[in-house]
Amino acid sequence: MVECFWTSRGVGLEGDARKHRVLPDGCVDILISGESRPSGNFSVTALSLVGTMTKYREYVLPRNPFFFAVRFRPAAAAPFLSFPTSELTDDTVALSEVWGCDAERLQERMADSSTVEECLGHLAAELRERITRCPVGGSPAAHHAVRTIV
């Protein structure tokens, strides 16, 4: 289901270092965006759901970007959503539009966290809770195809 958790941080980015190209990878991500602070801490500013991309996208990063995310394997995000993942293709939406008050509660818990590990722990706990409410579904053929390709 989960391909990986990942983090990225930058401090004092300027010029071309602020340009970032994201290539399509067939995955859906929950992306937590924030800002790095000189103290080494960070502030969480947004939780987003990033759909599968069919083409690359370029972003201009903030001067002190901080990101962490969970990346789902292809065809594996469905248990965490209430709609087909195809509706997110080439789109990014606020996680609160999909999870409602659960996303808002998650963001509040992350705002009270002091480490990336704590934030990732909150995200992992929310994913575990959601999977118990909606057991793994999806097409067995799609899951088999993804396992074979990977």
N, C-alpha and C positions, 0 to 999 in steps of 0.2 A: 504494500500500500504506500508507505512512505519511502521515497527514494533517499531523501536526506534532509537534515537540518543544515542551514548554512548561515554564515554571518559575513559581513563586509563593513569595514570602517575606514574612513579617511579623515585626515585633519589638515586644514589649511590648503585645500585643493584650489588651484588657480588655472586659468587658461584651458589648454587642451586636456589637462588632467581632470577637468570637470565633465568632459564628454564621455559618455559610456554607452556602448552599443550592446544590446541584449539580443542574442540569436534565438530563434525558435528551437525548442527542444522536445516538444510533444507533451509537456507537463503543465500542470496547474500548480500554482504556488499561493500560499498565504504569506503575504509580505508585511513585515512590521518595519515601518520607516521611522527614523528619528534623527537626532543630531548628536554628534560626539561633542563632549565638553573637554576642555583642557585638563580637567582633573582625572580624565579617563572614564568618567561616568557618561551617561547618555540620557536623552529624554525621548520618550516614545511620542510621536506626533500623529501617526496614522496606521491603521490596519487595513490592508487591501487584499482583495482576491484577484489574482492575475490569471486570466484564462489562457488556454493554449494559443500560441502565436503561429501564424502562417508566414510571417515575414519579420525581419529584424526591426527593432525599434531603437531609436537613439534618445537618450535622456541627457539633460544637463543636470548634474548632481549639485546639491547644495555645497557650500564651502567646507562643511564638516559633516559629511554624510555618515549615517549609521543605519545598517539594515540587518535584519535577520529574518529567516523564513523557514517554512517547511515546504518541501517540494514533493508532490505526489507522483508516483509512477504514472505513465500514460494509462488512461482509462481507470484510474484508481481513486479519484476524488469524489465519485458519485455518492458514497455513503455519508459524506460530510455536507452535502448540498441537498436542497429540496427541489431541484430542477436539473435537467440534462446539462452536462458540462459544455455541450456544443453551443449553448446559449451565451457562453462567455468567450467564444473564439475571438481573438484579437481585441479583447476588451479587459478593462480593469475597473472594478467597482469597490466601493467601501465595503468592508466586511460586515458592517452594521446593516447594510441593505439586504444581506443574505441571512445573517445570524441574529439580527435585531439586538435585543438587550443582552444576549449572551456575549456578543462582540464588545458591547460597551462595558460590561462587567470585566471581561478579559483585559481590555485596555486600562481600566482602573487598577487592576491587580498588577499589570506590568508597570504602570506609572509609579507604583509603590516599591518596585523591585530595585535593587542596587547593582545587580550583576546580570550579564547576558544569560548565565546558567539559570538564574531564577526565572527570567522571562521565558526561556525555552521550557522550563519546567511547567509554568502556567499554561503555555500553549499545548504541550504534550498532555497535560491533565485534561484540558478541554477536549482535545481530540479523542482521548480514551472515553470520556463521558459521552461524547456524541456517537462513537462507534457502538457503545452498549445500547444506546437508544435506537440505532438504525444499523442492524447487522450488515456485514459485507454483502453487497449485491452485485449487480452488473452481469455482464455476459461472460460465462465461463470461457467461451471461445476467444473473446477479447483478452481476458486475463492470460490465457494459454499463449496467445500470439505475442503478447508483451513479454512474458517470461522467456519465450523462445528467442525473440529478437535481442533482449538484454543479455 
